[in-house]
Amino acid sequence: MSSSVYAFLPIADGLHWRSMNDSRLGFMVNGQQPMALRIAAARSAEAAGFASVWTADGAGDVLITLTAFALNTTRIRIGSGVLVWNRPPVITAIAAAQLAELTEGRFILGLGAGPREWNERWWGIPFDRPVGRMREYVEVIRGALAASPNEPYQYHGQHFRIDGLVRAFQRTGRTLAAVPPIWLGTTGPQMTRLAGRIADGVLLNPALSGRYLATVAVPALLSGVRSARRDRTALTIGALFSCVVDSDERVALRRVKATILAQITRDYFVRVWQSDGFSDDVARAQARWLAGDVEGALDAISDEFASTVCIAGTADRCRKRVAELLDIVDHAVLVVPTFMTDEATWLANCQALFEAFAR
């Protein structure tokens, strides 16, 4: 495929939906697309005036992709959404410091635990106390980046032990920039409350309803903020939203249903969807999915369910929905579905989204 196919939108200054200073929109590059295509998407997000571009572990190595974004953009903030904790925290600290330097302060370190099965089956990490482990993981990263020969870093926790770390990262003759902002990717109230206590920002997982965000997630965050006696302005509340822009609303809804199906057996999503009143949809979709009936599983997800937890429809409808959600959160990161989506469809959906929000 020629590189011209990857140039979604002209990289030009006049294409901003909002100025870079006040934009509250981000874009997530997800899936297994070729690196050239990921870079083109990041550049197009910058051209369209988005404030941030993100990628995640599970879509290749997140650090390599973020490095490519850093080298091919100049203004947009670049974040891991998320980098999972299967790397030792000191190694993560070193990578974060180098990306902060490479981006000249544009990097956001988003961290997450990942699903239980990934931890227990693939990484050999016990998942019995994820909130405590995440708290220590963040503490070690910050402590490691503050270490020096004059003040070696010691940490003796329940999950991590660091003895006499004298430096994690240093440039001769230069002062290391401040530790990059640390955001936590969360769904459940306990990890979300932790984010309110210790993080600079939160990136709430996709396919969560506005009701859940407003009545469960944001109150949990604010509870964490209050318990730590922090100022509300110290925390940026971000959320991921699966979004498909299409003139045919039925087509758009069908595509975002794949986002729900990708998480249909994850207990932490299921509990939220059940609380939203979609227990029957979830049960039917799970049964058909587990029986190998993919199309039947998609059919089991009602349009009401999909439109409640995702964003789908015409450009005007999607812009209106995003505006409503920005009354709840500070920063909306839009994700074009990749699950059960071929490359050509993903390309078309990205182009439609950039055009819709670059006006």
Secondary structure, DSSP 8 states (H G I E B T S, - for coil): --GGGG--S---TT--SS-TTT--EEEEE-SS--HHHHHHHHHHHHHTT-SEEEE-TTSS-HHHHHHHHHHH-SSSEEEES-EETTS-HHHHHHHHHHHHHHTTS-EEEEEE---HHIIIIII----S-HHHHHHHHHHHHHHHHH--SSS-EEEE-SS-EEEEE--S---TTS-------EEEEE-SHHHHHHHHHH-SEEEE-SS--HHHIIIIIHHHHHHHHHHTT--GGG-EEEEEEEEEE-SSHHHHHHHHHHHHHHTTT-HHHHHHHHHTT-HHHHHHHHHHHHTT-HHHHHHHS-HHHHHHHSEEESHHHHHHHHHHHTTT-SEEEEE---TT--HHHHHHHHHHHHHHH--
